[in-house]
Amino acid sequence: MILYIHGFGSSAFSIKAKLLKKYFGDTNIFIPSLPYIPNLAIDTLEQIIKIFPNIQIIGSSLGGYYANYLANKYNLKAVLINPAMNPDVTLKKAVPLGISYYDNSRHDFHQSYLDELRYFKVDKPNLKNIYLFVQGGDEVLNPNDSLNYFKGGNILFEKGGNHGFKNFETKLEIIQKFFNQV
């Protein structure tokens, strides 16, 4: 079973989520639409992991940050796509109103949520369980932050691209092979 964790303001209806469902099949992937409050999002994800203890994780942007935390806490494999490495800093612009890209609605986003995010920071990742996907053209996050943090691990780096990870559909086989490795 695979758990896909979307990014900030995204949902289970994102382009990547749809591509993952099509490739892996509806019964092999779990894609929840998560609350924007970090503690609630992590609680939701941990409940899923308790039901599926051998689950593998794919996380994008803020979802990559959460995936790194969960992969390290539960010793799970994870693919991180242009992960947010310092969301407590990069999401300051979302205070006081965050946006939902599903319907362009706005929601309260408080400074206290940035403080919650700091709790989920991992000092030293378990590199053997992580596969980092980064595109140098990410217009939202600095690719060097994740490249330096995961140095020495499994990394797929591409020049160009964007934060959404251009041509993501061409990487699904790589993800599947990584998850199938013992």
N, C-alpha and C positions, 0 to 999 in steps of 0.2 A: 504494500500500500504506500502511496505517495501523498504527502501533504504539501500543497502549494500555499505559500504565504505571500499575499499581495503587498504592494507598497502603500505608503501614506495616501489617503484619498482615493484609493482604488477599490476594487471589489472582486467578487467571484465572476464577474461578467467582463473582465478585462480581456484584451487581445491575447496576452500570454496564457491566461486561464483557459480560454477557448481552444487555443492551440494544444495545450497540455491535455485537455479532455479528449480532443480528437485523436491525439497520438497514443496516449496511454489507456484510453477507454474510461467511460464514466464510473465503472465499478472498481477501477484501480487507483483512482485519485480522489482526494478529499480537498475541496476548495471552499473554505468558509469565507463569508464576508465578515471581516473583523471590525470590532468597535475601534474608534480612534483613540480611546483611552488606553495607554500602554498596559497598565496592570490588568485591565479586563481582557485585552487582546491576549496577553501571555496566559492568563488563567484559562481562556477558551482553548488555546493551543495545547496547554498541558493536559487538559481534560481529554482531548483527542488522542494525545500520546499515551495516556493511561489506558485507553480503549484499544489502541493499536501500538503496543510497545516496540515493535520492530519497524515502525514506519520510517520512511526516508523523506527528506525535506528538500523542497526547492523554495527559495525566498528571493524576492526582488526588492531592491532598494531598502525601505524600512523593513520589509519582510525578510531581507537578507540579514539585517541586523538581528532580528528576532530568531531567524534560523540558526545563526552562529551561536547565539546564547543557548538555544534548545539542543543543538547538536552536541555542544560541549557538556551541558548538564546531564543529558541522557545517553551520551556516547552513541549518537546516531550519525549517519551519513547525510551530508547536505550539499546542495549546489546553490551557490550564492551568485545572483545576477546583479551586477553594478550595486553592491550593497552599500547602504548608508553606514559609515563607520563612526560618525559623530552626530547622530540625529538630534541630540540635545542642543547642538549648535545650528545645524542646517535647518531645523524646523522652527527656529525662532521667528522666522518670517510668517509662520502660520498663526502666531499669537496676535490678536485675540480670535481670529476667525479662520478656521481651516475650510478646505473645499473638498467636496465629493466629486470626483471626475465621472461618476456614474450619471448624475443628474445636475451637476453644477450647483448643488445646494451648498449652503454654508452652515457650519456648526461651531459652537464655542470651542476654542482650544486654548487652554490655560498654561501659564508658566509652570504650574505644578506638574503637568504632563511631561514637560522637558526634564524635570527633576526625577520623575519616575523612570524615564528612559535610561538615565545614568546607572540605575541599579542593574540593568541587563548587559552592561558592558563586560566583555570577556578580556581578561588581561593577556592570556596566552591561549591561542586556539589549538585545537587538536588537528594539526595539518593533515594527517592521514585520512580523516573523515570529511574533509572539505574540498570541494572543487570550485574554484573562483572563476567566474566569467566576467570579464571587464572589457568595455569598449572605451578607447581613448577619447572619443568624441562626446563622452557624457557631458551634457550641458548643465546638469543639475549638481553632480557631485564630482569631487576631484578624484580621478582614477588612481592617482599615486597613493592616496590614503589606504586603499584596500590592497594595492600591489605591494606596498611596503609592509603592511600588517601580516599578509599571508605569504611573504617571501619564503621560498623554499618548499612551498606546497604545490598542489595541483592547480595550475593557472592556465586559463585560455584567455589570452590577450589579443585584441584586434585593434588596429589603428582605425580611426574614424568611428562610424556608428553613432549611437546616441544613448540617452538614459534608458529608453525603452528596450534597448538591445536589438538593433537592426538585424534582420534576417534570423531572428531567434529560432524560427521553425527548422532551420538547417542544423541546429545544435542538439535537437532532441535525441538523436541516436547516440551522441556522445554522453548525454545524461544517462540514458538507459544503460550503456556499457559501464559507466562508473558505478551505478547502483547495483549492477549484476556482479561486480568484482567481489570476491570473498576477502 
